[in-house]
């Protein structure tokens, strides 16, 4: 049954990632890597919140949201490809800033989410 929950959550997470990346890119930046960064920060915040809220139980809800939905919602593959493209285009400063922002913002968002989730 967990496989089904992971599969459904994963499909919904991938669709949500695509949609949110498009919205962020359209309304907040012309650069797609900002959309990926935004999705990864939101996903990390949600992972922290869910782990905080669901820390005491291993359930289908946790499997669906954390492994399925958020596992496909956040994406290191897009981050990696966009970073390599920046390096290939000689945009070293932009690539370095993107790497730093991704690491700092996603870890911070996870910590904030975990802290808020533990306040239950």
Biopython code that builds the backbone (N, CA, C, O; Angstrom):
import numpy as np
from Bio.PDB.StructureBuilder import StructureBuilder

atoms = [
    (1, "UNK", "N", (0.823, -1.197, 0.000)),
    (1, "UNK", "CA", (0.000, 0.000, 0.000)),
    (1, "UNK", "C", (0.869, 1.263, 0.000)),
    (1, "UNK", "O", (0.508, 2.272, -0.606)),
    (2, "UNK", "N", (2.021, 1.198, 0.688)),
    (2, "UNK", "CA", (2.909, 2.365, 0.723)),
    (2, "UNK", "C", (3.379, 2.755, -0.677)),
    (2, "UNK", "O", (3.527, 3.941, -0.975)),
    (3, "UNK", "N", (3.613, 1.763, -1.536)),
    (3, "UNK", "CA", (4.049, 2.043, -2.905)),
    (3, "UNK", "C", (3.001, 2.886, -3.631)),
    (3, "UNK", "O", (3.351, 3.814, -4.360)),
    (4, "UNK", "N", (1.737, 2.575, -3.438)),
    (4, "UNK", "CA", (0.653, 3.335, -4.064)),
    (4, "UNK", "C", (0.645, 4.771, -3.548)),
    (4, "UNK", "O", (0.518, 5.713, -4.330)),
    (5, "UNK", "N", (0.780, 4.939, -2.226)),
    (5, "UNK", "CA", (0.809, 6.288, -1.646)),
    (5, "UNK", "C", (2.002, 7.090, -2.169)),
    (5, "UNK", "O", (1.869, 8.275, -2.476)),
    (6, "UNK", "N", (3.147, 6.455, -2.269)),
    (6, "UNK", "CA", (4.342, 7.131, -2.783)),
    (6, "UNK", "C", (4.135, 7.519, -4.258)),
    (6, "UNK", "O", (4.482, 8.629, -4.663)),
    (7, "UNK", "N", (3.581, 6.619, -5.041)),
    (7, "UNK", "CA", (3.356, 6.888, -6.463)),
    (7, "UNK", "C", (2.391, 8.033, -6.701)),
    (7, "UNK", "O", (2.654, 8.911, -7.524)),
    (8, "UNK", "N", (1.274, 8.031, -5.987)),
    (8, "UNK", "CA", (0.289, 9.108, -6.142)),
    (8, "UNK", "C", (0.875, 10.429, -5.644)),
    (8, "UNK", "O", (0.745, 11.463, -6.299)),
    (9, "UNK", "N", (1.520, 10.380, -4.478)),
    (9, "UNK", "CA", (2.158, 11.594, -3.946)),
    (9, "UNK", "C", (3.226, 12.116, -4.888)),
    (9, "UNK", "O", (3.340, 13.324, -5.098)),
    (10, "UNK", "N", (4.015, 11.202, -5.459)),
    (10, "UNK", "CA", (5.072, 11.597, -6.390)),
    (10, "UNK", "C", (4.521, 12.266, -7.640)),
    (10, "UNK", "O", (5.064, 13.268, -8.105)),
    (11, "UNK", "N", (3.456, 11.718, -8.177)),
    (11, "UNK", "CA", (2.846, 12.314, -9.374)),
    (11, "UNK", "C", (2.326, 13.715, -9.068)),
    (11, "UNK", "O", (2.540, 14.644, -9.847)),
    (12, "UNK", "N", (1.649, 13.865, -7.944)),
    (12, "UNK", "CA", (1.119, 15.178, -7.567)),
    (12, "UNK", "C", (2.240, 16.163, -7.258)),
    (12, "UNK", "O", (2.135, 17.348, -7.574)),
    (13, "UNK", "N", (3.317, 15.671, -6.637)),
    (13, "UNK", "CA", (4.453, 16.536, -6.328)),
    (13, "UNK", "C", (5.140, 17.045, -7.586)),
    (13, "UNK", "O", (5.522, 18.213, -7.658)),
    (14, "UNK", "N", (5.298, 16.174, -8.577)),
    (14, "UNK", "CA", (5.947, 16.575, -9.832)),
    (14, "UNK", "C", (5.111, 17.607, -10.579)),
    (14, "UNK", "O", (5.649, 18.575, -11.116)),
    (15, "UNK", "N", (3.803, 17.401, -10.614)),
    (15, "UNK", "CA", (2.904, 18.365, -11.269)),
    (15, "UNK", "C", (2.944, 19.696, -10.525)),
    (15, "UNK", "O", (2.978, 20.757, -11.148)),
    (16, "UNK", "N", (2.942, 19.642, -9.211)),
    (16, "UNK", "CA", (2.989, 20.869, -8.399)),
    (16, "UNK", "C", (4.305, 21.606, -8.597)),
    (16, "UNK", "O", (4.327, 22.834, -8.689)),
    (17, "UNK", "N", (5.403, 20.858, -8.664)),
    (17, "UNK", "CA", (6.712, 21.476, -8.891)),
    (17, "UNK", "C", (6.712, 22.228, -10.212)),
    (17, "UNK", "O", (7.144, 23.379, -10.274)),
    (18, "UNK", "N", (6.238, 21.594, -11.247)),
    (18, "UNK", "CA", (6.195, 22.226, -12.562)),
    (18, "UNK", "C", (5.344, 23.501, -12.511)),
    (18, "UNK", "O", (5.762, 24.551, -12.998)),
    (19, "UNK", "N", (4.167, 23.401, -11.928)),
    (19, "UNK", "CA", (3.256, 24.550, -11.868)),
    (19, "UNK", "C", (3.827, 25.704, -11.077)),
    (19, "UNK", "O", (3.765, 26.849, -11.524)),
    (20, "UNK", "N", (4.382, 25.426, -9.911)),
    (20, "UNK", "CA", (4.935, 26.492, -9.075)),
    (20, "UNK", "C", (6.170, 27.115, -9.711)),
    (20, "UNK", "O", (6.359, 28.329, -9.631)),
    (21, "UNK", "N", (7.013, 26.302, -10.340)),
    (21, "UNK", "CA", (8.182, 26.842, -11.037)),
    (21, "UNK", "C", (7.740, 27.793, -12.148)),
    (21, "UNK", "O", (8.327, 28.861, -12.321)),
    (22, "UNK", "N", (6.722, 27.414, -12.890)),
    (22, "UNK", "CA", (6.201, 28.276, -13.958)),
    (22, "UNK", "C", (5.644, 29.587, -13.402)),
    (22, "UNK", "O", (5.877, 30.653, -13.972)),
    (23, "UNK", "N", (4.917, 29.510, -12.302)),
    (23, "UNK", "CA", (4.339, 30.720, -11.690)),
    (23, "UNK", "C", (5.442, 31.653, -11.203)),
    (23, "UNK", "O", (5.409, 32.852, -11.478)),
    (24, "UNK", "N", (6.414, 31.110, -10.486)),
    (24, "UNK", "CA", (7.511, 31.938, -9.969)),
    (24, "UNK", "C", (8.281, 32.561, -11.126)),
    (24, "UNK", "O", (8.611, 33.746, -11.081)),
    (25, "UNK", "N", (8.567, 31.784, -12.149)),
    (25, "UNK", "CA", (9.318, 32.291, -13.301)),
    (25, "UNK", "C", (8.528, 33.375, -14.026)),
    (25, "UNK", "O", (9.104, 34.374, -14.456)),
    (26, "UNK", "N", (7.224, 33.191, -14.167)),
    (26, "UNK", "CA", (6.392, 34.148, -14.902)),
    (26, "UNK", "C", (6.204, 35.452, -14.144)),
    (26, "UNK", "O", (6.273, 36.528, -14.738)),
    (27, "UNK", "N", (5.968, 35.373, -12.845)),
    (27, "UNK", "CA", (5.581, 36.562, -12.089)),
    (27, "UNK", "C", (6.704, 37.203, -11.277)),
    (27, "UNK", "O", (6.596, 38.374, -10.912)),
    (28, "UNK", "N", (7.768, 36.477, -10.987)),
    (28, "UNK", "CA", (8.786, 37.022, -10.101)),
    (28, "UNK", "C", (10.173, 37.116, -10.719)),
    (28, "UNK", "O", (11.012, 37.858, -10.208)),
    (29, "UNK", "N", (10.438, 36.406, -11.779)),
    (29, "UNK", "CA", (11.771, 36.417, -12.369)),
    (29, "UNK", "C", (11.709, 35.843, -13.772)),
    (29, "UNK", "O", (10.887, 34.973, -14.060)),
    (30, "UNK", "N", (12.563, 36.321, -14.624)),
    (30, "UNK", "CA", (12.622, 35.751, -15.962)),
    (30, "UNK", "C", (13.568, 34.563, -16.020)),
    (30, "UNK", "O", (13.683, 33.909, -17.056)),
    (31, "UNK", "N", (14.240, 34.282, -14.924)),
    (31, "UNK", "CA", (15.215, 33.201, -14.885)),
    (31, "UNK", "C", (14.603, 31.961, -14.232)),
    (31, "UNK", "O", (14.100, 32.032, -13.111)),
    (32, "UNK", "N", (14.646, 30.836, -14.927)),
    (32, "UNK", "CA", (14.029, 29.617, -14.419)),
    (32, "UNK", "C", (14.714, 29.102, -13.159)),
    (32, "UNK", "O", (14.070, 28.432, -12.352)),
    (33, "UNK", "N", (15.992, 29.393, -12.966)),
    (33, "UNK", "CA", (16.650, 28.866, -11.765)),
    (33, "UNK", "C", (16.069, 29.489, -10.498)),
    (33, "UNK", "O", (16.151, 28.880, -9.432)),
    (34, "UNK", "N", (15.490, 30.676, -10.582)),
    (34, "UNK", "CA", (14.828, 31.266, -9.406)),
    (34, "UNK", "C", (13.569, 30.459, -9.073)),
    (34, "UNK", "O", (13.235, 30.288, -7.901)),
    (35, "UNK", "N", (12.878, 29.967, -10.090)),
    (35, "UNK", "CA", (11.713, 29.106, -9.858)),
    (35, "UNK", "C", (12.105, 27.817, -9.164)),
    (35, "UNK", "O", (11.419, 27.373, -8.243)),
    (36, "UNK", "N", (13.200, 27.213, -9.595)),
    (36, "UNK", "CA", (13.689, 25.985, -8.959)),
    (36, "UNK", "C", (14.106, 26.256, -7.522)),
    (36, "UNK", "O", (13.795, 25.474, -6.624)),
    (37, "UNK", "N", (14.808, 27.357, -7.304)),
    (37, "UNK", "CA", (15.204, 27.732, -5.945)),
    (37, "UNK", "C", (13.974, 27.912, -5.064)),
    (37, "UNK", "O", (13.942, 27.418, -3.937)),
    (38, "UNK", "N", (12.968, 28.612, -5.564)),
    (38, "UNK", "CA", (11.739, 28.825, -4.796)),
    (38, "UNK", "C", (11.049, 27.525, -4.426)),
    (38, "UNK", "O", (10.610, 27.349, -3.289)),
    (39, "UNK", "N", (10.953, 26.618, -5.380)),
    (39, "UNK", "CA", (10.332, 25.314, -5.130)),
    (39, "UNK", "C", (11.125, 24.539, -4.080)),
    (39, "UNK", "O", (10.539, 23.940, -3.178)),
    (40, "UNK", "N", (12.452, 24.546, -4.193)),
    (40, "UNK", "CA", (13.273, 23.813, -3.233)),
    (40, "UNK", "C", (13.159, 24.396, -1.832)),
    (40, "UNK", "O", (13.145, 23.646, -0.855)),
    (41, "UNK", "N", (13.076, 25.720, -1.714)),
    (41, "UNK", "CA", (12.932, 26.345, -0.390)),
    (41, "UNK", "C", (11.566, 26.001, 0.200)),
    (41, "UNK", "O", (11.483, 25.619, 1.368)),
    (42, "UNK", "N", (10.504, 26.128, -0.577)),
    (42, "UNK", "CA", (9.159, 25.778, -0.098)),
    (42, "UNK", "C", (9.105, 24.306, 0.294)),
    (42, "UNK", "O", (8.550, 23.959, 1.337)),
    (43, "UNK", "N", (9.679, 23.440, -0.537)),
    (43, "UNK", "CA", (9.684, 22.001, -0.247)),
    (43, "UNK", "C", (10.426, 21.673, 1.034)),
    (43, "UNK", "O", (9.984, 20.830, 1.814)),
    (44, "UNK", "N", (11.552, 22.336, 1.253)),
    (44, "UNK", "CA", (12.317, 22.092, 2.482)),
    (44, "UNK", "C", (11.561, 22.590, 3.714)),
    (44, "UNK", "O", (11.586, 21.944, 4.762)),
    (45, "UNK", "N", (10.898, 23.724, 3.591)),
    (45, "UNK", "CA", (10.074, 24.214, 4.699)),
    (45, "UNK", "C", (8.970, 23.206, 5.018)),
    (45, "UNK", "O", (8.723, 22.900, 6.185)),
    (46, "UNK", "N", (8.315, 22.696, 3.992)),
    (46, "UNK", "CA", (7.244, 21.719, 4.196)),
    (46, "UNK", "C", (7.763, 20.404, 4.776)),
    (46, "UNK", "O", (7.098, 19.798, 5.616)),
    (47, "UNK", "N", (8.946, 19.954, 4.338)),
    (47, "UNK", "CA", (9.537, 18.738, 4.908)),
    (47, "UNK", "C", (9.755, 18.927, 6.404)),
    (47, "UNK", "O", (9.416, 18.051, 7.199)),
    (48, "UNK", "N", (10.318, 20.066, 6.786)),
    (48, "UNK", "CA", (10.536, 20.341, 8.202)),
    (48, "UNK", "C", (9.233, 20.379, 8.981)),
    (48, "UNK", "O", (9.133, 19.789, 10.056)),
    (49, "UNK", "N", (8.230, 21.072, 8.443)),
    (49, "UNK", "CA", (6.929, 21.151, 9.112)),
    (49, "UNK", "C", (6.309, 19.775, 9.289)),
    (49, "UNK", "O", (5.837, 19.437, 10.375)),
    (50, "UNK", "N", (6.310, 18.986, 8.230)),
    (50, "UNK", "CA", (5.687, 17.665, 8.313)),
    (50, "UNK", "C", (6.427, 16.742, 9.261)),
    (50, "UNK", "O", (5.800, 15.997, 10.014)),
    (51, "UNK", "N", (7.762, 16.780, 9.237)),
    (51, "UNK", "CA", (8.502, 15.949, 10.183)),
    (51, "UNK", "C", (8.225, 16.384, 11.611)),
    (51, "UNK", "O", (8.150, 15.552, 12.515)),
    (52, "UNK", "N", (8.072, 17.694, 11.816)),
    (52, "UNK", "CA", (7.747, 18.179, 13.147)),
    (52, "UNK", "C", (6.357, 17.749, 13.588)),
    (52, "UNK", "O", (6.177, 17.278, 14.711)),
    (53, "UNK", "N", (5.377, 17.909, 12.713)),
    (53, "UNK", "CA", (3.992, 17.554, 13.036)),
    (53, "UNK", "C", (3.795, 16.049, 13.162)),
    (53, "UNK", "O", (3.019, 15.591, 14.000)),
    (54, "UNK", "N", (4.489, 15.285, 12.339)),
    (54, "UNK", "CA", (4.268, 13.841, 12.283)),
    (54, "UNK", "C", (5.386, 13.041, 12.936)),
    (54, "UNK", "O", (5.524, 11.846, 12.677)),
    (55, "UNK", "N", (6.184, 13.685, 13.779)),
    (55, "UNK", "CA", (7.369, 13.036, 14.353)),
    (55, "UNK", "C", (7.024, 11.792, 15.160)),
    (55, "UNK", "O", (7.810, 10.846, 15.204)),
    (56, "UNK", "N", (5.877, 11.783, 15.788)),
    (56, "UNK", "CA", (5.523, 10.679, 16.666)),
    (56, "UNK", "C", (4.867, 9.503, 15.952)),
    (56, "UNK", "O", (4.587, 8.476, 16.570)),
    (57, "UNK", "N", (4.623, 9.652, 14.656)),
    (57, "UNK", "CA", (3.932, 8.555, 13.987)),
    (57, "UNK", "C", (4.525, 8.286, 12.614)),
    (57, "UNK", "O", (4.912, 9.204, 11.891)),
    (58, "UNK", "N", (4.584, 7.040, 12.283)),
    (58, "UNK", "CA", (4.934, 6.601, 10.931)),
    (58, "UNK", "C", (3.611, 6.183, 10.305)),
    (58, "UNK", "O", (3.013, 5.179, 10.692)),
    (59, "UNK", "N", (3.176, 6.955, 9.349)),
    (59, "UNK", "CA", (1.852, 6.686, 8.813)),
    (59, "UNK", "C", (1.843, 6.811, 7.301)),
    (59, "UNK", "O", (2.824, 7.229, 6.685)),
    (60, "UNK", "N", (0.725, 6.442, 6.726)),
    (60, "UNK", "CA", (0.544, 6.597, 5.294)),
    (60, "UNK", "C", (0.605, 8.070, 4.909)),
    (60, "UNK", "O", (1.051, 8.405, 3.812)),
    (61, "UNK", "N", (0.161, 8.951, 5.802)),
    (61, "UNK", "CA", (0.212, 10.386, 5.541)),
    (61, "UNK", "C", (1.658, 10.829, 5.375)),
    (61, "UNK", "O", (1.981, 11.577, 4.452)),
    (62, "UNK", "N", (2.518, 10.373, 6.259)),
    (62, "UNK", "CA", (3.934, 10.718, 6.183)),
    (62, "UNK", "C", (4.564, 10.136, 4.910)),
    (62, "UNK", "O", (5.332, 10.818, 4.231)),
    (63, "UNK", "N", (4.245, 8.899, 4.591)),
    (63, "UNK", "CA", (4.771, 8.255, 3.377)),
    (63, "UNK", "C", (4.303, 9.018, 2.138)),
    (63, "UNK", "O", (5.097, 9.288, 1.237)),
    (64, "UNK", "N", (3.020, 9.364, 2.095)),
    (64, "UNK", "CA", (2.457, 10.077, 0.953)),
    (64, "UNK", "C", (3.109, 11.446, 0.774)),
    (64, "UNK", "O", (3.569, 11.778, -0.319)),
    (65, "UNK", "N", (3.149, 12.242, 1.847)),
    (65, "UNK", "CA", (3.627, 13.619, 1.719)),
    (65, "UNK", "C", (5.147, 13.737, 1.681)),
    (65, "UNK", "O", (5.687, 14.414, 0.806)),
    (66, "UNK", "N", (5.840, 13.097, 2.604)),
    (66, "UNK", "CA", (7.286, 13.302, 2.714)),
    (66, "UNK", "C", (8.033, 12.548, 1.611)),
    (66, "UNK", "O", (8.842, 13.142, 0.898)),
    (67, "UNK", "N", (7.773, 11.266, 1.465)),
    (67, "UNK", "CA", (8.504, 10.483, 0.469)),
    (67, "UNK", "C", (7.945, 10.728, -0.935)),
    (67, "UNK", "O", (8.703, 10.983, -1.870)),
    (68, "UNK", "N", (6.638, 10.652, -1.078)),
    (68, "UNK", "CA", (6.020, 10.786, -2.396)),
    (68, "UNK", "C", (5.975, 12.214, -2.903)),
    (68, "UNK", "O", (6.699, 12.579, -3.829)),
    (69, "UNK", "N", (5.117, 13.021, -2.290)),
    (69, "UNK", "CA", (4.880, 14.383, -2.782)),
    (69, "UNK", "C", (6.136, 15.242, -2.732)),
    (69, "UNK", "O", (6.569, 15.765, -3.759)),
    (70, "UNK", "N", (6.722, 15.391, -1.553)),
    (70, "UNK", "CA", (7.876, 16.280, -1.425)),
    (70, "UNK", "C", (9.138, 15.702, -2.045)),
    (70, "UNK", "O", (10.028, 16.449, -2.451)),
    (71, "UNK", "N", (9.223, 14.379, -2.120)),
    (71, "UNK", "CA", (10.366, 13.760, -2.784)),
    (71, "UNK", "C", (10.437, 14.119, -4.264)),
    (71, "UNK", "O", (11.528, 14.258, -4.817)),
    (72, "UNK", "N", (9.289, 14.267, -4.903)),
    (72, "UNK", "CA", (9.291, 14.656, -6.318)),
    (72, "UNK", "C", (9.095, 16.157, -6.500)),
    (72, "UNK", "O", (9.382, 16.695, -7.569)),
    (73, "UNK", "N", (8.607, 16.834, -5.464)),
    (73, "UNK", "CA", (8.390, 18.289, -5.536)),
    (73, "UNK", "C", (9.715, 19.039, -5.532)),
    (73, "UNK", "O", (9.920, 19.941, -6.345)),
    (74, "UNK", "N", (10.606, 18.678, -4.633)),
    (74, "UNK", "CA", (11.925, 19.310, -4.622)),
    (74, "UNK", "C", (12.803, 18.582, -5.628)),
    (74, "UNK", "O", (12.592, 17.400, -5.900)),
    (75, "UNK", "N", (13.774, 19.276, -6.175)),
    (75, "UNK", "CA", (14.536, 18.639, -7.240)),
    (75, "UNK", "C", (15.978, 19.099, -7.281)),
    (75, "UNK", "O", (16.266, 20.259, -7.579)),
    (76, "UNK", "N", (16.861, 18.202, -6.986)),
    (76, "UNK", "CA", (18.282, 18.514, -7.101)),
    (76, "UNK", "C", (18.757, 18.353, -8.543)),
    (76, "UNK", "O", (19.764, 18.948, -8.926)),
    (77, "UNK", "N", (18.065, 17.576, -9.329)),
    (77, "UNK", "CA", (18.498, 17.391, -10.717)),
    (77, "UNK", "C", (18.360, 18.685, -11.510)),
    (77, "UNK", "O", (19.246, 19.020, -12.297)),
    (78, "UNK", "N", (17.281, 19.408, -11.320)),
    (78, "UNK", "CA", (17.119, 20.692, -12.015)),
    (78, "UNK", "C", (18.156, 21.691, -11.518)),
    (78, "UNK", "O", (18.750, 22.419, -12.312)),
    (79, "UNK", "N", (18.372, 21.726, -10.219)),
    (79, "UNK", "CA", (19.401, 22.605, -9.643)),
    (79, "UNK", "C", (20.766, 22.299, -10.243)),
    (79, "UNK", "O", (21.490, 23.213, -10.639)),
    (80, "UNK", "N", (21.116, 21.038, -10.311)),
    (80, "UNK", "CA", (22.420, 20.632, -10.842)),
    (80, "UNK", "C", (22.570, 21.016, -12.311)),
    (80, "UNK", "O", (23.606, 21.547, -12.711)),
    (81, "UNK", "N", (21.546, 20.749, -13.112)),
    (81, "UNK", "CA", (21.611, 21.058, -14.539)),
    (81, "UNK", "C", (21.713, 22.558, -14.762)),
    (81, "UNK", "O", (22.509, 23.006, -15.587)),
    (82, "UNK", "N", (20.922, 23.339, -14.043)),
    (82, "UNK", "CA", (20.965, 24.787, -14.207)),
    (82, "UNK", "C", (22.317, 25.351, -13.793)),
    (82, "UNK", "O", (22.819, 26.287, -14.416)),
    (83, "UNK", "N", (22.905, 24.787, -12.751)),
    (83, "UNK", "CA", (24.228, 25.240, -12.303)),
    (83, "UNK", "C", (25.289, 24.938, -13.355)),
    (83, "UNK", "O", (26.130, 25.786, -13.653)),
    (84, "UNK", "N", (25.252, 23.738, -13.914)),
    (84, "UNK", "CA", (26.205, 23.374, -14.961)),
    (84, "UNK", "C", (26.034, 24.292, -16.177)),
    (84, "UNK", "O", (27.021, 24.719, -16.775)),
    (85, "UNK", "N", (24.793, 24.594, -16.539)),
    (85, "UNK", "CA", (24.555, 25.504, -17.663)),
    (85, "UNK", "C", (25.146, 26.890, -17.395)),
    (85, "UNK", "O", (25.709, 27.510, -18.297)),
    (86, "UNK", "N", (25.020, 27.373, -16.165)),
    (86, "UNK", "CA", (25.616, 28.670, -15.816)),
    (86, "UNK", "C", (27.134, 28.622, -15.958)),
    (86, "UNK", "O", (27.741, 29.544, -16.504)),
    (87, "UNK", "N", (27.741, 27.550, -15.468)),
    (87, "UNK", "CA", (29.197, 27.401, -15.619)),
    (87, "UNK", "C", (29.584, 27.328, -17.093)),
    (87, "UNK", "O", (30.548, 27.967, -17.514)),
    (88, "UNK", "N", (28.837, 26.555, -17.876)),
    (88, "UNK", "CA", (29.139, 26.430, -19.310)),
    (88, "UNK", "C", (29.007, 27.758, -20.049)),
    (88, "UNK", "O", (29.689, 27.992, -21.047)),
    (89, "UNK", "N", (28.123, 28.626, -19.553)),
    (89, "UNK", "CA", (27.931, 29.954, -20.157)),
    (89, "UNK", "C", (28.837, 31.010, -19.537)),
    (89, "UNK", "O", (28.650, 32.206, -19.758)),
    (90, "UNK", "N", (29.818, 30.562, -18.761)),
    (90, "UNK", "CA", (30.799, 31.462, -18.130)),
    (90, "UNK", "C", (30.168, 32.400, -17.093)),
    (90, "UNK", "O", (30.737, 33.449, -16.789)),
    (91, "UNK", "N", (29.013, 32.042, -16.554)),
    (91, "UNK", "CA", (28.346, 32.839, -15.521)),
    (91, "UNK", "C", (28.760, 32.327, -14.144)),
    (91, "UNK", "O", (27.935, 31.837, -13.374)),
    (92, "UNK", "N", (30.047, 32.450, -13.851)),
    (92, "UNK", "CA", (30.600, 31.864, -12.629)),
    (92, "UNK", "C", (30.059, 32.517, -11.370)),
    (92, "UNK", "O", (29.765, 31.831, -10.391)),
    (93, "UNK", "N", (29.926, 33.821, -11.386)),
    (93, "UNK", "CA", (29.403, 34.522, -10.216)),
    (93, "UNK", "C", (27.957, 34.165, -9.938)),
    (93, "UNK", "O", (27.571, 33.935, -8.793)),
    (94, "UNK", "N", (27.163, 34.122, -10.995)),
    (94, "UNK", "CA", (25.752, 33.747, -10.849)),
    (94, "UNK", "C", (25.626, 32.303, -10.361)),
    (94, "UNK", "O", (24.783, 32.005, -9.514)),
    (95, "UNK", "N", (26.452, 31.414, -10.888)),
    (95, "UNK", "CA", (26.421, 30.013, -10.466)),
    (95, "UNK", "C", (26.809, 29.884, -8.995)),
    (95, "UNK", "O", (26.161, 29.154, -8.244)),
    (96, "UNK", "N", (27.857, 30.586, -8.585)),
    (96, "UNK", "CA", (28.301, 30.515, -7.191)),
    (96, "UNK", "C", (27.219, 31.066, -6.257)),
    (96, "UNK", "O", (26.962, 30.494, -5.198)),
    (97, "UNK", "N", (26.588, 32.172, -6.649)),
    (97, "UNK", "CA", (25.521, 32.746, -5.830)),
    (97, "UNK", "C", (24.334, 31.789, -5.742)),
    (97, "UNK", "O", (23.739, 31.634, -4.676)),
    (98, "UNK", "N", (23.991, 31.157, -6.845)),
    (98, "UNK", "CA", (22.881, 30.199, -6.871)),
    (98, "UNK", "C", (23.164, 29.002, -5.966)),
    (98, "UNK", "O", (22.281, 28.557, -5.232)),
    (99, "UNK", "N", (24.372, 28.487, -6.012)),
    (99, "UNK", "CA", (24.756, 27.371, -5.137)),
    (99, "UNK", "C", (24.649, 27.786, -3.675)),
    (99, "UNK", "O", (24.062, 27.071, -2.864)),
    (100, "UNK", "N", (25.210, 28.929, -3.345)),
    (100, "UNK", "CA", (25.182, 29.420, -1.967)),
    (100, "UNK", "C", (23.750, 29.665, -1.495)),
    (100, "UNK", "O", (23.375, 29.249, -0.399)),
    (101, "UNK", "N", (22.958, 30.336, -2.317)),
    (101, "UNK", "CA", (21.566, 30.615, -1.939)),
    (101, "UNK", "C", (20.778, 29.323, -1.742)),
    (101, "UNK", "O", (20.004, 29.206, -0.792)),
    (102, "UNK", "N", (20.972, 28.360, -2.631)),
    (102, "UNK", "CA", (20.249, 27.095, -2.518)),
    (102, "UNK", "C", (20.594, 26.377, -1.220)),
    (102, "UNK", "O", (19.707, 25.896, -0.516)),
    (103, "UNK", "N", (21.861, 26.309, -0.912)),
    (103, "UNK", "CA", (22.285, 25.611, 0.311)),
    (103, "UNK", "C", (21.780, 26.339, 1.553)),
    (103, "UNK", "O", (21.183, 25.720, 2.434)),
    (104, "UNK", "N", (22.014, 27.633, 1.628)),
    (104, "UNK", "CA", (21.631, 28.400, 2.820)),
    (104, "UNK", "C", (20.108, 28.449, 2.981)),
    (104, "UNK", "O", (19.595, 28.198, 4.072)),
    (105, "UNK", "N", (19.389, 28.767, 1.911)),
    (105, "UNK", "CA", (17.938, 28.921, 2.017)),
    (105, "UNK", "C", (17.220, 27.601, 2.269)),
    (105, "UNK", "O", (16.281, 27.565, 3.065)),
    (106, "UNK", "N", (17.633, 26.512, 1.611)),
    (106, "UNK", "CA", (16.922, 25.256, 1.802)),
    (106, "UNK", "C", (17.185, 24.652, 3.180)),
    (106, "UNK", "O", (16.271, 24.109, 3.800)),
    (107, "UNK", "N", (18.422, 24.741, 3.664)),
    (107, "UNK", "CA", (18.708, 24.235, 5.011)),
    (107, "UNK", "C", (17.998, 25.091, 6.051)),
    (107, "UNK", "O", (17.454, 24.560, 7.019)),
    (108, "UNK", "N", (17.996, 26.400, 5.868)),
    (108, "UNK", "CA", (17.287, 27.300, 6.788)),
    (108, "UNK", "C", (15.791, 27.018, 6.785)),
    (108, "UNK", "O", (15.165, 26.975, 7.844)),
    (109, "UNK", "N", (15.216, 26.825, 5.603)),
    (109, "UNK", "CA", (13.787, 26.544, 5.511)),
    (109, "UNK", "C", (13.435, 25.224, 6.193)),
    (109, "UNK", "O", (12.410, 25.130, 6.868)),
    (110, "UNK", "N", (14.274, 24.209, 6.024)),
    (110, "UNK", "CA", (14.036, 22.932, 6.700)),
    (110, "UNK", "C", (14.079, 23.113, 8.212)),
    (110, "UNK", "O", (13.218, 22.592, 8.921)),
    (111, "UNK", "N", (15.066, 23.841, 8.710)),
    (111, "UNK", "CA", (15.185, 24.087, 10.146)),
    (111, "UNK", "C", (13.976, 24.866, 10.682)),
    (111, "UNK", "O", (13.431, 24.529, 11.733)),
    (112, "UNK", "N", (13.566, 25.899, 9.958)),
    (112, "UNK", "CA", (12.413, 26.694, 10.384)),
    (112, "UNK", "C", (11.159, 25.828, 10.391)),
    (112, "UNK", "O", (10.373, 25.876, 11.337)),
    (113, "UNK", "N", (10.972, 25.040, 9.343)),
    (113, "UNK", "CA", (9.812, 24.151, 9.281)),
    (113, "UNK", "C", (9.804, 23.134, 10.410)),
    (113, "UNK", "O", (8.764, 22.887, 11.020)),
    (114, "UNK", "N", (10.949, 22.551, 10.687)),
    (114, "UNK", "CA", (11.059, 21.567, 11.768)),
    (114, "UNK", "C", (10.768, 22.214, 13.119)),
    (114, "UNK", "O", (10.075, 21.638, 13.958)),
    (115, "UNK", "N", (11.299, 23.402, 13.317)),
    (115, "UNK", "CA", (11.067, 24.122, 14.573)),
    (115, "UNK", "C", (9.582, 24.471, 14.726)),
    (115, "UNK", "O", (9.004, 24.260, 15.793)),
    (116, "UNK", "N", (8.976, 24.993, 13.686)),
    (116, "UNK", "CA", (7.539, 25.327, 13.750)),
    (116, "UNK", "C", (6.676, 24.081, 13.896)),
    (116, "UNK", "O", (5.687, 24.088, 14.628)),
    (117, "UNK", "N", (7.048, 23.018, 13.204)),
    (117, "UNK", "CA", (6.301, 21.777, 13.299)),
    (117, "UNK", "C", (6.364, 21.150, 14.674)),
    (117, "UNK", "O", (5.429, 20.463, 15.087)),
    (118, "UNK", "N", (7.447, 21.374, 15.385)),
    (118, "UNK", "CA", (7.598, 20.805, 16.732)),
    (118, "UNK", "C", (6.818, 21.589, 17.778)),
    (118, "UNK", "O", (6.717, 21.147, 18.923)),
    (119, "UNK", "N", (6.260, 22.750, 17.409)),
    (119, "UNK", "CA", (5.504, 23.568, 18.349)),
    (119, "UNK", "C", (4.086, 23.046, 18.591)),
    (119, "UNK", "O", (3.361, 23.580, 19.430)),
    (120, "UNK", "N", (3.700, 22.024, 17.870)),
    (120, "UNK", "CA", (2.340, 21.491, 17.940)),
    (120, "UNK", "C", (1.710, 21.510, 19.252)),
    (120, "UNK", "O", (0.566, 21.079, 19.393)),
]
sb = StructureBuilder()
sb.init_structure("model")
sb.init_model(0)
sb.init_chain("A")
sb.init_seg("    ")
for serial, (resi, resn, name, xyz) in enumerate(atoms, 1):
    if name == "N":
        sb.init_residue(resn, " ", resi, " ")
    sb.init_atom(name, np.array(xyz, "f"), 0.0, 1.0, " ", f" {name:<3s}", serial, name[0])
structure = sb.get_structure()
